[in-house]
Amino acid sequence: MSAESPVISTKYGPVRGIQKTAATAVEYYSFQRIPYAKPPVGELRFKDAEPPTSWEEPLDCSVQGPAGYQFSKLQNKIIGSEDCLHMNVFTKSLDKGKRLPVMLYIHGGAFNRGSSGVEMYGPDYLIQADVVFVSFNYRIGALGFISFDSPEVGLPGNAGLKDQNLALRWVVDNIANFGGDPRNITLFGESAGGCSVHYHMISDLSKGLFQRAIVMSGCSLNNWSTVPRRQFSQRLAKALGWNGQGGDQAALEVLMLAAPEDIVDKQGALLTENEKENRIMFEFGPVIEPYITKSCIIPKDPLQMCREAWSKDMDILIGGNSEEGLFSLSEIKENPAILSNLRDFEYLVPLELDLVRTSQRCKEFGKKLKKHYYGDTEPSFENRDGYLTLMTDKLFWHGLHRTIYGRINSKTTAKTYVYRFSVDSETYNHYRIYFCDKNVRGTAHADDLSYIFKNLFSDVPPKESFEYRVMTEMIGLFSQFASNDGNPNGKVTDIWEPIGEDFGAYKCLNIANDGLEFIDFPEMERMKLWDSMYEKEQLY
């Protein structure tokens, strides 16, 4: 076996990788575009992924595979391939006797965008730690989340999450050959990836496939984590030419014949104005499956699943960014009328409370929100900070907070470590700079990723900079958690304690420009406001 182009056996056939030097000067082996499933094309479109067909000659896995079909904001065009179910493995050592901890990452992108590509998720930072880093692509958008009520059609939904489940199984079966420990896997992900991690924590389909988890800026209790059943699949078929006759089977026939570019083009334009007003964010994503199959991953309400979760005894890290809601800035810049149309905020009250928008109770809750975030002023683009803070809480932090409370309620002896990322850099908070506004400050949704993964936007930060220190802290904390039996202390800090057994205030590790601090969670009063809208049996 050549050191420059090693060949590794997998369950399905040999793969040839390549030796590389990271931007951080670390030597490592790279294996990309390893098939973990049959290409979901032709008759397999929309269906549950199947294990790949075996091969005999080494596959060239020295180059990156394509993303799933999507509209790319960066390139301003539709990109991708239906043949996207590939695995990436990055490791410093191929020593099967050493068995390094495995860190398995699920990318975000609202279940409609993104990929595991090194342009955003380069291994250069993480590979400094003694871990095997693994990432993969899964089906996104309608191609990954078509769902029909009719059992005869056989597409209850969540194929994209089931892709992830198959990828997890591939890692368990094969990672030992790449120097990884299949009994020491930390699953982590951000945004839709964090939500996915949480779904695997609560779904019996993924029971026992990983040993600990890092849930970043997204979970199954966020208001966008499940798409309401509003016949989006049928609506997409009509947008592609279905005449509405013949039921779900006829709708599916149209979808099966459609070009993937046309599916992507039409799938993002199905929301009504009322659905947008109610903050339904996308048409295709995880759904509560309408009937049970052997591969069912979301059989019922995620809150019920959380209460019965197999992972209650699993140590986790969970947290988010201090100004997640900057995520919404581009939307209100394009359409400032969003703010002037908020009325008394009744449409910002959580949909899951199942309140009629015109009801007195819903209006009372809306007025509480308006008072808390705006006082006696009226929302406008000029005083948009109140709205962006509200979006921080509504879209991200309150779901994370409910998940933390659920861990307390489960009476588990497992440890739950809460973090809050609050690093504000003029040059390295890349999501804020490139997708929000380069002139605003704060720590936007996804800004933490710039300190965990190398991306195409910039080089490694200078060693004397606070950005470099933050990068080493994030890599140290996360890899220590993966390596040190679920304890993030010992390498970077010794101050991070897990949450206690009582409801109420809890502490978090605050990660900021000037260092690490273990503090009372700063947003607790805002969390209490949102808690007050829920009955106890709805909350956790």
C-alpha positions as MATLAB code, in Angstrom:
seq = 'MSAESPVISTKYGPVRGIQKTAATAVEYYSFQRIPYAKPPVGELRFKDAEPPTSWEEPLDCSVQGPAGYQFSKLQNKIIGSEDCLHMNVFTKSLDKGKRLPVMLYIHGGAFNRGSSGVEMYGPDYLIQADVVFVSFNYRIGALGFISFDSPEVGLPGNAGLKDQNLALRWVVDNIANFGGDPRNITLFGESAGGCSVHYHMISDLSKGLFQRAIVMSGCSLNNWSTVPRRQFSQRLAKALGWNGQGGDQAALEVLMLAAPEDIVDKQGALLTENEKENRIMFEFGPVIEPYITKSCIIPKDPLQMCREAWSKDMDILIGGNSEEGLFSLSEIKENPAILSNLRDFEYLVPLELDLVRTSQRCKEFGKKLKKHYYGDTEPSFENRDGYLTLMTDKLFWHGLHRTIYGRINSKTTAKTYVYRFSVDSETYNHYRIYFCDKNVRGTAHADDLSYIFKNLFSDVPPKESFEYRVMTEMIGLFSQFASNDGNPNGKVTDIWEPIGEDFGAYKCLNIANDGLEFIDFPEMERMKLWDSMYEKEQLY';
ca = [
       0.000    0.000    0.000;
       1.432    3.372   -1.032;
       1.641    5.930    1.762;
       0.644    8.653   -0.722;
      -2.401    6.781   -2.050;
      -3.452    4.169    0.532;
      -6.031    1.510   -0.307;
      -8.453    0.531    2.469;
     -10.938   -2.324    2.474;
     -14.580   -1.607    3.263;
     -17.535   -3.939    3.629;
     -18.434   -3.287   -0.006;
     -15.033   -3.033   -1.676;
     -11.612   -1.323   -1.588;
     -11.190    2.464   -1.739;
      -8.091    4.480   -2.625;
      -7.424    7.732   -0.793;
      -4.713   10.357   -0.885;
      -2.289   11.855    1.606;
      -2.641   15.599    2.155;
      -1.202   18.410    4.221;
      -3.732   20.546    6.061;
      -3.562   24.332    6.117;
      -2.538   23.846    9.748;
       0.493   21.814    8.517;
      -0.893   18.469    9.771;
      -0.380   15.427    7.532;
      -3.533   13.347    7.075;
      -5.248   10.846    4.797;
      -8.319   11.855    2.828;
     -10.973    9.509    1.456;
     -13.895   11.212   -0.279;
     -16.823   10.094   -2.411;
     -17.053    6.673   -0.754;
     -20.500    5.263   -1.666;
     -22.542    4.353    1.409;
     -25.722    3.635   -0.581;
     -26.888    2.825   -4.072;
     -27.397    5.977   -6.145;
     -31.048    6.993   -5.485;
     -31.821    7.488   -9.175;
     -34.408    6.130  -11.577;
     -36.828    3.842   -9.776;
     -34.991    4.515   -6.488;
     -35.770    8.263   -6.531;
     -37.500    9.285   -3.255;
     -37.235    5.738   -1.841;
     -35.353    4.641    1.292;
     -31.650    4.306    0.611;
     -30.253    0.820    0.057;
     -26.709   -0.405    0.793;
     -24.353   -0.056   -2.181;
     -23.577   -2.791   -4.677;
     -20.187   -4.370   -3.962;
     -17.153   -3.728   -6.161;
     -13.751   -5.419   -6.545;
     -11.256   -2.911   -7.959;
     -10.224    0.046   -5.739;
     -12.460    3.080   -6.176;
     -10.732    6.419   -6.655;
     -11.757    8.293   -3.493;
      -9.214   11.084   -3.799;
     -11.685   13.727   -4.983;
     -14.881   15.166   -3.576;
     -18.332   13.959   -4.599;
     -21.219   16.196   -5.670;
     -23.752   17.797   -3.351;
     -27.413   16.906   -3.473;
     -29.562   18.963   -5.834;
     -30.181   22.473   -4.504;
     -30.146   26.163   -5.292;
     -26.732   27.527   -4.270;
     -26.785   31.052   -2.836;
     -23.029   31.277   -3.306;
     -23.146   30.392   -7.001;
     -26.653   31.786   -7.627;
     -27.700   28.715   -9.599;
     -28.984   25.158   -9.220;
     -26.197   22.662   -8.568;
     -25.810   19.047   -7.488;
     -26.543   15.468   -8.423;
     -29.038   12.802   -7.422;
     -26.037   10.478   -7.055;
     -24.837   12.213   -3.891;
     -24.838    9.585   -1.124;
     -21.140    9.578   -0.362;
     -18.962    9.451    2.727;
     -15.771   11.370    3.561;
     -13.170   10.067    6.020;
     -10.201   12.155    7.219;
      -7.640   10.619    9.558;
      -4.050   11.130   10.654;
      -3.523    7.434   11.308;
      -4.591    4.241    9.540;
      -3.351    2.129   12.442;
      -6.171   -0.337   13.121;
      -4.671   -1.136   16.507;
      -4.810    2.454   17.746;
      -8.541    3.095   17.131;
      -9.059    6.848   17.479;
     -12.363    8.395   18.589;
     -14.689    9.193   15.681;
     -16.385   12.565   15.177;
     -19.219   12.185   12.656;
     -20.672   15.454   11.320;
     -24.094   16.160    9.792;
     -24.206   19.362    7.740;
     -26.965   21.943    8.002;
     -28.834   23.997    5.414;
     -32.519   23.981    6.398;
     -32.819   20.436    4.969;
     -32.843   22.084    1.529;
     -29.259   23.266    1.007;
     -25.689   22.469    1.959;
     -23.269   19.594    1.622;
     -20.289   18.066    3.370;
     -17.908   19.731    0.886;
     -14.526   20.918    2.092;
     -15.213   24.398    0.713;
     -17.275   24.887    3.896;
     -16.252   21.954    6.094;
     -12.538   21.499    5.511;
     -10.915   19.097    8.006;
      -7.816   21.283    8.494;
      -8.722   22.475   12.019;
     -10.377   19.396   13.453;
      -7.707   17.042   12.133;
      -5.237   18.647   14.573;
      -6.944   16.603   17.307;
      -6.465   12.874   17.690;
      -9.786   11.944   16.114;
     -11.088   10.482   12.870;
     -13.353   13.077   11.251;
     -16.194   11.788    9.087;
     -18.791   13.700    7.061;
     -21.289   12.774    4.356;
     -24.036   14.019    2.052;
     -27.711   13.118    2.315;
     -30.702   13.912    0.134;
     -32.193   17.349    0.713;
     -35.279   19.255   -0.403;
     -38.118   17.399   -2.086;
     -35.746   14.675   -3.310;
     -35.033   13.835    0.334;
     -38.321   14.647    2.025;
     -41.271   13.897   -0.277;
     -44.101   12.490    1.856;
     -47.477   11.050    0.875;
     -50.255    9.986    3.260;
     -51.252    6.996    1.143;
     -49.550    3.737    2.266;
     -50.006    2.375   -1.266;
     -47.457    4.886   -2.548;
     -44.938    3.734    0.061;
     -43.309    7.129    0.673;
     -44.126    8.238    4.228;
     -41.218   10.705    4.170;
     -37.866   11.444    5.799;
     -35.716    9.656    3.215;
     -33.000   12.218    3.941;
     -32.930   11.284    7.637;
     -32.944    7.608    6.679;
     -29.925    8.314    4.448;
     -28.221    9.639    7.574;
     -29.160    6.485    9.473;
     -27.596    4.330    6.753;
     -24.469    6.525    6.862;
     -24.245    5.947   10.619;
     -24.455    2.201   10.035;
     -21.707    2.434    7.405;
     -19.436    4.148    9.924;
     -20.089    1.502   12.573;
     -19.317   -1.264   10.054;
     -16.265    0.247    8.371;
     -14.506    2.922   10.403;
     -12.171    0.478   12.181;
     -10.372   -0.054    8.865;
      -9.598    3.688    8.803;
      -8.148    3.699   12.324;
     -11.402    4.737   14.037;
     -13.168    3.200   17.018;
     -16.730    2.104   16.087;
     -17.604    1.987   19.800;
     -16.542    5.597   20.357;
     -18.561    7.729   17.937;
     -19.609   11.308   18.686;
     -22.377   12.501   16.392;
     -22.427   16.265   15.898;
     -24.115   18.758   13.617;
     -25.254   22.372   13.311;
     -28.653   23.913   12.473;
     -30.567   21.298   10.441;
     -27.584   19.075   11.227;
     -28.060   19.687   14.968;
     -31.751   18.954   14.552;
     -30.806   15.737   12.731;
     -28.444   14.722   15.542;
     -31.282   15.204   18.017;
     -33.662   13.136   15.888;
     -31.163   10.271   15.903;
     -30.948   10.641   19.683;
     -34.697   10.139   20.063;
     -35.466    7.720   17.216;
     -35.266    4.010   17.943;
     -34.063    3.447   14.377;
     -30.676    4.925   15.383;
     -30.483    3.333   18.830;
     -26.946    2.398   19.831;
     -25.244    3.660   16.659;
     -23.279    6.394   18.495;
     -22.111    7.016   22.053;
     -22.417   10.797   22.586;
     -23.685   13.865   20.790;
     -23.067   17.583   20.198;
     -26.269   19.457   19.338;
     -25.473   22.837   17.752;
     -28.068   25.545   17.013;
     -30.897   23.190   16.174;
     -32.976   20.431   17.769;
     -36.191   18.478   17.291;
     -38.129   20.938   19.479;
     -37.399   23.963   17.306;
     -40.510   25.261   15.552;
     -38.991   24.457   12.127;
     -37.865   20.926   13.002;
     -40.969   19.268   11.545;
     -42.799   20.432    8.451;
     -46.597   20.543    8.907;
     -48.595   18.180    6.724;
     -50.013   20.647    4.210;
     -49.851   18.511    1.058;
     -46.603   20.060   -0.116;
     -45.809   16.942   -2.177;
     -49.118   17.197   -4.033;
     -48.641   20.955   -4.451;
     -45.205   20.370   -5.961;
     -46.648   17.799   -8.383;
     -49.261   20.351   -9.507;
     -46.526   22.958  -10.011;
     -44.805   20.400  -12.265;
     -47.903   19.684  -14.347;
     -50.104   17.237  -12.434;
     -53.777   17.843  -13.177;
     -54.930   16.853   -9.691;
     -56.586   13.640  -10.894;
     -55.738   10.053   -9.889;
     -54.635   10.637   -6.316;
     -51.188   10.320   -4.770;
     -50.041    7.673   -7.257;
     -50.676    9.990  -10.209;
     -48.937   12.848   -8.405;
     -45.916   10.623   -7.791;
     -45.746    9.619  -11.452;
     -45.345   13.279  -12.389;
     -42.628   13.738   -9.766;
     -40.778   10.627  -10.917;
     -40.627   11.954  -14.499;
     -39.635   15.513  -13.575;
     -36.100   16.756  -14.130;
     -34.338   17.304  -10.784;
     -33.581   20.908  -11.774;
     -37.305   21.514  -12.243;
     -38.071   19.977   -8.849;
     -35.568   22.311   -7.184;
     -36.864   25.276   -9.159;
     -40.477   24.714   -8.069;
     -40.044   23.366   -4.513;
     -39.093   26.690   -2.953;
     -42.113   28.629   -4.228;
     -44.998   26.688   -2.697;
     -45.521   28.592    0.556;
     -48.619   30.784    0.740;
     -48.477   34.262    2.247;
     -50.332   32.940    5.293;
     -47.756   30.164    5.755;
     -44.924   32.678    5.510;
     -46.709   34.929    8.008;
     -46.898   31.998   10.422;
     -43.129   31.477    9.991;
     -43.358   28.116    8.238;
     -39.841   28.284    6.860;
     -39.636   25.593    4.188;
     -41.811   23.137    2.315;
     -39.693   19.992    2.564;
     -37.998   18.641    5.669;
     -38.680   16.167    8.479;
     -42.312   15.128    8.968;
     -44.191   13.006   11.453;
     -44.687    9.962    9.264;
     -48.350    9.236    8.450;
     -48.030    5.492    9.047;
     -45.485    3.154   10.613;
     -42.966    1.129    8.614;
     -39.886   -0.838    9.678;
     -37.725    2.139    8.673;
     -39.888    4.768   10.389;
     -37.699    7.434   11.999;
     -40.301    9.951   13.280;
     -43.397    7.956   14.313;
     -45.004   10.639   16.500;
     -44.670   14.117   17.956;
     -40.965   14.822   18.697;
     -41.827   15.974   22.236;
     -43.248   12.520   23.007;
     -40.184   10.939   21.432;
     -37.918   13.072   23.644;
     -39.673   11.816   26.765;
     -39.076    8.193   25.732;
     -35.648    8.677   24.146;
     -33.178    5.802   24.164;
     -30.383    8.386   24.569;
     -31.394    9.667   28.017;
     -28.219    8.146   29.454;
     -25.983    9.722   26.802;
     -23.675   12.643   27.638;
     -24.226   15.631   25.374;
     -23.024   19.139   24.597;
     -25.814   21.491   23.534;
     -25.852   25.177   22.695;
     -26.003   27.936   20.147;
     -24.848   31.408   19.146;
     -25.675   34.624   20.964;
     -27.275   36.425   17.994;
     -28.691   33.514   16.000;
     -31.508   35.744   14.718;
     -29.171   37.768   12.489;
     -30.082   34.856   10.213;
     -33.315   36.799    9.473;
     -31.630   40.072    8.502;
     -31.362   39.341    4.769;
     -35.082   38.526    4.650;
     -36.182   41.817    6.196;
     -33.663   43.772    4.110;
     -35.334   42.354    1.011;
     -38.816   42.916    2.423;
     -38.962   45.567    5.198;
     -42.774   45.281    5.151;
     -42.371   42.116    7.237;
     -41.778   44.376   10.236;
     -44.573   46.837    9.564;
     -47.023   43.937    9.114;
     -46.369   42.343   12.521;
     -49.500   43.941   14.051;
     -49.697   42.646   17.643;
     -47.247   39.753   17.065;
     -50.004   37.113   17.206;
     -48.463   35.345   14.189;
     -45.187   34.927   16.112;
     -46.859   32.867   18.849;
     -45.740   29.213   18.439;
     -47.966   27.317   15.997;
     -47.676   24.158   18.076;
     -49.777   25.790   20.816;
     -52.620   25.281   18.331;
     -54.238   28.641   19.051;
     -56.566   30.373   16.618;
     -54.710   33.520   15.575;
     -57.743   35.715   16.229;
     -58.380   34.225   19.693;
     -58.020   36.368   22.801;
     -55.399   34.018   24.256;
     -53.212   34.176   21.134;
     -53.498   37.966   20.990;
     -52.517   38.215   24.672;
     -49.408   36.134   24.079;
     -48.567   38.223   21.019;
     -48.833   41.443   22.996;
     -46.536   39.980   25.675;
     -43.941   39.289   23.001;
     -44.309   42.747   21.504;
     -43.990   44.410   24.911;
     -40.922   42.377   25.863;
     -38.966   42.914   22.633;
     -40.197   46.404   21.717;
     -41.473   48.098   24.867;
     -43.575   51.079   23.827;
     -42.028   51.418   20.358;
     -43.282   50.061   17.044;
     -41.284   47.620   14.881;
     -39.530   49.084   11.864;
     -36.410   48.368    9.867;
     -34.614   51.100   11.816;
     -35.259   49.376   15.173;
     -35.012   45.844   13.819;
     -32.865   44.569   16.709;
     -35.971   43.656   18.725;
     -37.231   41.449   15.908;
     -33.830   39.833   15.324;
     -33.534   39.051   19.047;
     -37.036   37.583   19.014;
     -36.026   35.373   16.069;
     -32.956   34.254   18.031;
     -35.284   32.943   20.709;
     -38.204   31.712   18.590;
     -36.191   29.877   15.940;
     -33.313   28.533   18.027;
     -32.770   29.127   21.726;
     -36.190   28.257   23.121;
     -36.170   24.845   21.458;
     -32.677   24.231   22.854;
     -33.857   25.439   26.269;
     -36.842   23.051   26.220;
     -34.487   20.205   25.296;
     -32.254   21.087   28.259;
     -35.307   21.108   30.550;
     -36.342   17.762   29.082;
     -32.981   16.313   30.079;
     -33.555   17.576   33.629;
     -37.071   16.130   33.627;
     -35.809   12.697   32.532;
     -33.912   12.344   35.834;
     -30.933   11.062   33.894;
     -27.526   10.641   35.460;
     -25.975   11.513   32.094;
     -24.256   14.870   31.785;
     -25.628   17.822   29.802;
     -23.118   20.590   29.094;
     -24.545   23.893   27.798;
     -22.453   26.328   25.766;
     -23.095   29.792   24.316;
     -20.874   30.946   21.447;
     -20.469   34.736   21.467;
     -17.392   35.496   19.371;
     -17.579   38.664   17.262;
     -14.811   39.001   14.680;
     -14.574   41.563   11.885;
     -13.093   38.970    9.559;
     -13.879   35.402   10.679;
     -17.625   35.383   11.431;
     -18.174   34.346    7.856;
     -21.915   33.677    7.857;
     -22.667   37.128    9.241;
     -20.222   38.799    6.852;
     -21.253   37.044    3.635;
     -24.917   36.163    4.190;
     -26.225   38.792    6.648;
     -24.377   42.109    6.432;
     -20.654   42.776    6.653;
     -21.355   46.028    8.503;
     -23.352   44.607   11.425;
     -21.811   43.078   14.521;
     -22.692   40.069   16.637;
     -22.486   36.290   16.441;
     -24.900   35.064   13.784;
     -26.296   31.621   13.155;
     -23.490   29.395   11.762;
     -20.677   31.816   12.694;
     -19.268   29.161   15.044;
     -18.502   26.909   12.079;
     -15.710   29.243   10.967;
     -13.758   28.200   14.078;
     -14.305   24.437   13.710;
     -13.835   23.961    9.971;
     -11.566   25.554    7.392;
     -13.618   27.253    4.667;
     -12.990   28.935    1.320;
     -13.526   32.431    2.709;
     -10.177   32.823    4.447;
      -6.882   31.330    5.494;
      -6.031   30.003    8.943;
      -6.184   32.951   11.373;
      -2.821   34.358   12.534;
      -1.470   32.540   15.586;
      -1.313   35.719   17.680;
      -5.010   36.536   16.994;
      -7.963   35.885   19.292;
      -9.611   34.111   16.337;
      -6.818   31.520   16.361;
      -7.237   31.098   20.107;
     -10.987   30.561   19.658;
     -10.323   27.965   16.962;
      -8.009   26.033   19.267;
     -10.567   26.303   22.087;
     -13.429   24.967   19.981;
     -11.364   22.102   18.599;
     -10.025   21.350   22.071;
     -13.432   21.372   23.793;
     -15.211   19.297   21.161;
     -12.433   16.750   20.648;
     -11.878   16.413   24.394;
     -15.584   15.633   24.834;
     -15.270   12.972   22.117;
     -12.031   11.534   23.516;
     -12.446   11.895   27.267;
     -15.502    9.732   27.933;
     -17.947   12.610   27.493;
     -16.070   15.167   29.588;
     -14.975   18.357   27.731;
     -12.713   19.478   30.585;
      -8.999   18.781   30.912;
      -7.455   20.209   27.767;
      -8.765   23.754   27.321;
     -10.532   24.394   30.620;
     -11.596   22.815   33.894;
     -14.483   25.178   34.657;
     -17.305   23.675   32.561;
     -19.857   21.884   34.727;
     -22.935   19.970   33.553;
     -26.413   21.250   34.406;
     -27.893   20.279   37.763;
     -31.071   18.434   38.690;
     -33.330   21.444   39.313;
     -35.492   23.463   36.957;
     -34.889   27.183   36.693;
     -31.637   28.959   35.972;
     -28.661   27.004   34.673;
     -25.122   27.920   33.728;
     -23.329   27.764   30.401;
     -19.790   27.982   29.102;
     -19.654   31.379   27.406;
     -17.140   31.385   24.561;
     -16.242   34.998   23.735;
     -13.507   37.214   22.263;
     -11.705   37.530   25.571;
     -11.880   33.878   26.611;
     -14.012   31.285   28.361;
     -16.304   31.976   31.281;
     -18.764   29.760   33.166;
     -21.759   32.015   33.752;
     -25.485   32.064   34.363;
     -27.228   31.609   31.016;
     -27.797   35.272   29.969;
     -31.025   34.688   28.038;
     -32.911   33.008   30.887;
     -35.450   35.813   31.393;
     -36.342   35.643   27.708;
     -36.712   31.867   27.977;
     -39.140   32.300   30.881;
     -41.291   34.548   28.696;
     -41.607   31.824   26.062;
     -42.095   29.165   28.757;
     -45.082   31.125   30.046;
     -47.014   30.437   26.837;
     -46.857   26.671   27.336;
     -48.727   24.413   29.704;
     -46.260   22.261   31.630;
     -47.228   19.136   29.679;
     -46.432   20.973   26.423;
     -43.079   22.367   27.485;
     -40.809   19.380   28.119;
];
